[in-house]
Amino acid sequence: MRAFQLGRPVGGRTVAFRNVSFSRKPDVAAVSLVRTAARQQSSSEKPPKAVQWTPHSLNDLQTAPSEDNTFLEASEKLPTVHTAYIALGSNLGDRIGWIETACKQMSRRGIKIKRTSCLWETQPMYVANQRSFINGVCEVETTLEPLPLLDTLQSIENHLGRKKVIDKGPRNIDLDILLHDDRVVAHERLKIPHPGMFEREFVLRPLAELIPGKALDPASPWKLTQDYLNALPPSTSPISTLTPLRPSLQPIRALQSTRRTHVMAIINLTPDSFSDGGLNLPNLPRDSEKEQQGMNALYARTFQKFNDGAAIIDIGGQSTAPGVHQVTEAEEISRTIGFIQNLKDHPRLRKKIAISIDTYHSSVAEALDEVGIDIINDISAGQMDPNMLPTMARLGKTVILMHMRGTPQTMNSRTAYPDGLISTIAKELLERVAAAEAAGIYRWRIILDPGIGFAKTSEQNLEILRRFDELRDWPGLRGLPWLVGSSRKNFVGKITGVEEASRRVWGTAATVAAAVQGGADIVRVHDVKEMTQVAKMSDAIWRA
């Protein structure tokens, strides 16, 4: 016997039954039954009692296909999501601020930013007598077709007050469509691929960060983004990435060979930090006269660190030393918020120094953002609090993502790197950068830290310092600025034989010099005056 499902052909005819069985040999009686049942769609006769199935009309057979068609029709009505690449540019006013405002406007209008390049500072290309430009590229998802997308971008430019006086002249914001899926558009208002990008390093450089292996021109499908970039003549004025610290300070130019090293001063408002626990947080009754005296002394030390050369102060309310008790988030906020809030009463200091909060709790970062911080420094790069990366993105601050494994309590048991130390750190930091970008953090807001002393042995800390230039130039990480924090750490004491952490100045000085030589943009230190001198001398040697 052979079984057929409802609606399947049998002997050249469609049988209107759910399950029908026939012998392989022709059976006149069976065929007669089939034909009789099929005719019931147009007959009022009752089926013979011998028939043990319920006949269905052909109209009934169309029910399922009709439902499928409804589903397909509904699917066809869903808008198509396109991938586009938008060039970003500005050379007036707060250039980074204008670009970030434009990105927020795109998000508000339904254009989803998936990834961004670094921001690159370049000299003007066509009209020379104007300020240098900042350029970048963002990858977006949009349901808009090319011309409606162009209309939206021009609407954003108008909303932000752009006025075009001179072609390719000064502008506060410039938004151009480079690519829209793999389309070719030849319209009087819009050409895609953008015809000018093939000769512009300030477009190809950031585009190559996002899609180095993509064919840009359908007419030359063998030629990729990186190929177009490599074919350009050497730039007469090398370009660099920019990473903002705060609007009143110069950004970090991580690829500028003559850049100066920024010194970050450590201010631990904790009783149990490994080096200076209790120094900045006297155990005094709150709201007492002595507490106010202690706070005044803390401000005096902070001013001194600034005068000694600090460009950034990194404030922490939770020790990350191995085995130290973890306090509540409320206690961490309580230790730090008053000091940061009162810094507003010192505008001269506040204008000239960036404030970083050293925390891995999103609630702490959010609370302190309300009183004024510029940088969020997370030793776990968002791994210890699932809300941290989205919070960083929403607050729009510059962030420091450090390499660490485990937690401060478990990291010393996770120092095995069987595939190689530098390659593994690079791989794991690339994963954290990708997670940060997926959360909405702009690439130009990211600073990296190799995590000296965190899930590293003494020998591994030394290897990082020896090979730091390799890590900095790793594919996918090049152009991002780096922080190195080696100050007074245990491996320095172990090698120099200095047990007391506060006396490890000379050993720390050697690590700072090595960090500068390897390409560090920020050194995080306790002894600001001494390490500023080391950084200045190292800059004079390696960054003249």
N, C-alpha and C positions, 0 to 999 in steps of 0.2 A: 504494500500500500504506500502511496505518496501523500503527504499532508501539505496543504496550501493554506496560507493565511488569507484573511479577508482582503478582497480586492485584487488578489493576484491572478494572472491569466491562467485559464485552464482550457486547453483545446481551442485557443483562439478567441475565447469569450471571457468576460469578466464575471466572476462568481460573487454574488452579494452575500457571502456568509463568512462568519469569523473563522471557523475551522471546518474544512471539508476534506474527506479522504477518498481516494480513488485507487483502484487496483491498476497495476501497470497495463493490463490487457483491457481493451475496450469493453465496457459493460453497458449494454443498451438500456437496461433498467435504471442504472445510476445516472446515465446521461439524460434520460427522460425526466428523472426527478429534478435534476438541475435546471433543465429548461422550464419545467413547470413552475418551480419556485421563482425563477427570474421573471416570469410573466406576471407574478402577483403584483408588481408595481403598477400595472394598468388594469387589473381585474378585481372585481368585488367578490369573486369566489373565495371561499375559505380553503386553505391548503389541505391536502389529504391528511387524514389522521396518521398515516404512516410516516409522514415527515416529522423528524424529531428535533428540528432546529427552527429558529424564528427567522423568516426572511426579512431583509431590509431593502428599502428602495435605493436607487442610485443617488437620490438627493441626500440620503443619510450618509452615503459613502463620501460625499464631498465635505462633510463636517470637519474632519481632521485636517485636510489640506487647507480649508478656509481659515481655521485657527492658526495654522502655520503661516499663511499669507499675512494674516493680521499682525503676527509677531514680526515678520520680515518688514512689513510696511512701517511698523513702529520703530524698528531698528534703523530703517532708512531715514527716518525723520531726525534721528540723533545727529547733532552737528559733528563734523569731522574735526579732529584735533590735529593741528599742524605744528611742526617744529620750525621755529624761525630763529635767526641770529641777528641781534640788534646791536649796532655800534653806538657807543656812548661817548660823548665828548663835551668838554667845557674849558674855557680859558678866562673866565671873568669871575670875580668875587670868590666866594667859598666854592672852589671848583669841585671838590669831593662832595660837599654838601648838596650842590645842584644835581650831581649825578645820582646821589642816593635818593633825593626827593623825586627825581624822575622815575627811578625804579619803584618807589612806593606808589606813585601815580599809576604806573603800569599794572601793579598788583591790584589796586583798587578798581581798575577798569577791566578786570577779568583776564589780564595777560599774566600767566603764571611764570615766574622766573624760576627756572630749574637749576641753573649754574651760572656763575660769573667768572670772568677772568680776573687776573690782577688788574690794577689801574697802572697805566704807564705814562710817564711824563715825557713829552717830546717837544722839540722845537717846531714852530709853525712851518709848514711846508710850502705854501703858495704865497701868502702875504707875510713877509718877514717881520715887519714892524708891528709886532703885537706880542703879548705875553705867551709863555709856553702853554701847551695844551695838556690836559689829562684825558687819556683815552682808555676805553675798555670795551668788552663785548659781553653780552649776556645771552644765554640760551633760554628761549621761552617756549611755552606751549600756549597756543591760542586757537580759537575756533574762527578767527577772522581771516577772510581771504586777503590777498596782498593789498589791494587798494583800500578796503576798510581799515586794515591795520595801519597803512600809511596815514589815513585820516585821523586815526586815534593818536598816533605818535605826534602828528602836527598839532593836534588839539592840546596835547600835554605841553608841547613847546610853547604854544600861545598862552596856556594857563600859567606857565612859569615866567611869562613876560619876555620871551625871546623876541628881539627885533632885528631883522636882517638888514644891515646897512650896507655892508660890503660883502660881495661874494667871497666865501672862504675867509672872511674876516672874523673879528672877535665875536664871541657868542657865549651866553651863560649856559646854554644847553643845546646839544645837537644829538638827534636820534635818527639813525638811518637803518633801513632794512638791508642787510647783506645777503641773506639767503632765506628762502621760504620753501621748506621741504626741498625737493630737487627741481623746483619749477624754473622755467625760463619765462620772464615777463618782459615784454617790449611795449611799454605804454609811454605816452608823452609825459606822464607824471612820474613814472617809476620804471626802473630797469633792474631786473634781477637775473643773475647775480649782479651785485653792485659793480659797475664797470670800473670804478676808481680804486677798488680795494687791492687789485693785483700789483699796484705800484707803491702802495703805502705800508711802510713798516709798522706805523702806529695802528693799523687795522690788522695786518697779518700776524703781528707778534701776539696780541691777546687772543686772536682767533685760533692760533696754533696751540694755545694752552688748552682749548676746549676740544678741537677736532683736528689734530695734526694729520690724521690719516684719511681725511675726507677729500674727494674730488670736488672742486669748486665750480668748474666750468664743464657742462656736458659736452662741449665741443672738444675738450681735452681731458677725457676721463682718466687718463693715466697720470695726470699731474695733480698732486695732493697739496694741501695747505702748506705743509712743511717745505715742499719743493718750491712753491712760489716765494716763500720767505727766504729760503737759502739762495735763490736766484737774484735777490736784490743786491745792489752794490753796498759795500760797508758804509755804515752811517758815519757822517762827519762828526756828529755829536751823539755818542752812545746814550741810549735811553735806559731808564731805570723804572722799576716798580715803585709805588708809593703806598705807605701804610700809615693812616692817621693815628695820632696819639690823642690830641684834642685840638679844637680849631685855632687856639692861640699859639700853638707850637708847630714847628716845622715837622712834616711827616718823616718817617724813616724811608730812606732811599736805598734799598737793600742791594742794588746792583751798581751803585755809584762807587767807583773805586776810591774816591777821596772822602767818602762819608766819615763822620766822626762816630765813635762808639758812645752809646747812651749808657749812663750809669743809673741803675735802679737801686734805691736805698731800701733796705729791709727794716720795717717797723713791726715787730711782733707784739701785739697787745695780749700776750698770753703769760701765764705763770710757769709754763713747762716747756717752752721751746728749748731745743738742745743747746743753743749758744747764749741767748740773751733772755731766757725765761724770767719774767718778773721785773726786768729792768724798766720796761715801759708801762707796766700795769701793777703799781703798788697795791698791796693787800690792805686797803683802807676803807673805812665806812663811806658809803656813797653819800654825796651831798654834804660831805664834811669839809671843813676849811683845809685840812691836810690833803684831801683828795684834789681840791682845786689847785693847791700848790703843786701837787704831782702832775696835774694836767698842764699847768703853765710850764713846768720843767720839760714835759714832753713836746710842747710846741716849740720851746727853745731849741731842743735837740733837732726837731724837724727843720727849723730855720737853718740850723747849722749844717745839716746834711745838704740842704739846697745851696747854701753858700759854698760848701765844699765841692760842689759839682754835680749833685744828683739832678737828673731830668725827670725822674719818675720815683714816686714812693709807693712801695708795695706793703699794704696793711693787712695783717692777718689776725684773726681772733681764734684760730684753732691750730694747735701744733700738729704737724704731720710727721714728727719723729716716730720711729718704730716703737710700738708698744705703748704710746701715750694714750691716755683716756680721751675718748671722743665726747665732746660736750654737746649739748643740745643746740639746735639752730637758734633758738631764742637767746641762749647765752652768748653764742658767737656774735649775734647782732648787737646784743647789749654791750659787749666789750668794744665794739668798733664804731657804732653809729654816732655816739656823742663826739668823738674826736673828729670824724669826717665832717659832721655837720658844722662844727665850730670852725673848721678851716675856711668857711665862707666869710668869717669875720676878718680874714687875712687876705684881702684881694690881691695884694702884690705877689704873695706866694702862690695863691691859687691860679693866677693867670700864667705863671711861668713854670708850673710843674704839673705833671699828669698824676692822677691818683688811681692806683690799681688796688683791687680787693682780691686777696688770696683766699679763695674759697671753692669748695666743690658742691655747695648747696645752692640750688636755684633760688630758694626763698631768701637766703642771705643776700645774694646778688640783687634781687629785686628790691628788697628793703633798702639797701644802701644806694641803689640807683636813684632813689627818691631824694637823697640828700646830697648827691653829686659825686659820681665816680666816672672815670674815663675808660678803664680797662678791667676786664674780668680775667683773672689768672687762675685756671683750674688745673690742678696737678693730675687729675684723672681724665682730662679732655672729654668730659661729659659722660664718663662711664659709671661714676658712682651715684649719679642722680639722673634718671631718664628725662627729667624736665629741664635739665640745664641747657642743652643745646637749643631747644626751642625758645627758652627764656633769653638766652644770649641773642638769638636772631631778632626777637621782638624788641629788646632793649636797644639794639643797633650799636652796641659798643665794640671796640676792638677787643679781641680775645686772645689769650695765650693758651695753647693746647700742648700739654706736656706728655711725654712718653712715660708711661708707668704700667706695670702689670699688678693685678690684684689691688690690695688696699695697703695703707701704711702698716697695718698689722700683719699682712701676709706677703708683702713684696719681697722680703729678703729670701723667701723660699722659691722665688720664681726667676732665678738668674741664669737659667739654661737657655742658650741660643744656638742650637745645633746647626742651624742654617747660616750662621754668621751673625755677628753683633750688628754691624752697620746696616747690612741689607735687611735684617729683621726689624730694626728700629724704623728704617725708612718705610718698609712695607706696612708696619702697624700704624705709623703716623699718616701714611696715605689713606688708610682706612678711616682714621679719625677725621681727616680733612674732608673725605667724601661724606661722612656722617654729618659733619658741620654744614656742608653745602646743602645736603638734603634737607636739613632742618631750616634752611633759609639764611644762613650766615654768609655774607658776601666774602668772596675769597680775599679781597683787598683788606679785610678786617682781621685776618688771621696771622698770628705770630706763633712760631713753633719753639719747643724746648726739648732737647734730647733726654732730659730727666737724669742728670748726673746724680748718683746716690739713691735713685729710686729703682729697685729691682735690678741693680748693677753691683758687681763686685768691684773692689779697688782696681784690679787690672782692667776691668771693662770701662771704668771711669777714665782711666788713662788712655785706653784705646779710642774712646770718643774724642778726647782732646787731640790725639795724634792725627786722627782721620776725619776731623770735623769738616774739612773742606769737601770731602767726598759726600758726606751726608747733606751738606748745604746745596750741592750741585746735583743731587739725585733727580732723575727724571720724574716729573710731576711735583717736585718740591722746589725747584729752582725759581727764584724770584720772591719767595716768601722770606720774611725776616726771621732771625733766630735769637733766642735768649739763652744764655748759659748761666747756670747757678751752681757754682762750685765753692762758694765762700765758706770757709771754716769747717768743711765737711770731714767726716771721719777718715776718709782715705788720705786727706791732707795730713791729719794728725798721725796716722799710721806710718806714712812714709817719712815724715819729718821728725817723728818721735815727740811731738808736742801734744800732750794729753789735754791741756786746758784749751777749749775751743776758742776763747777770745784772744789767745796768743798765737793763733795760726795765721798771722798776717803775711809773713814772707812766703809761706807755702801757697797761700791763696793768690798772692801776687803773681807767682809763676803760672798758675792756672789761668788767670785773667789774661796774661800776655799770650798764652797759647790759644785762648779762645779768640782773641782779636786777630791773631795771625791766621786762624782758621776761617774767619769770616763772621764772627758773632756781631750782631747789631746792638744787643743789650747785654750787659753783665750785671747780675743781681748780687749785691754785696752788703756786708755789714759795715766794713771799714771804708766809708765813702771817700774821705780825704785821701787816704793812701792809694786806694784803687783808682780814683780819678787820675792821679798822677801816673799810675801804671798804664791806664788806658790811653792817656794823652801821648805818652812816650811810645807806646805800641802803635798808635795811629801814625805817629811821625815816621816810624820805621817802615810800616807795611802799607800805609794808606796815603802817602804823600802825593 
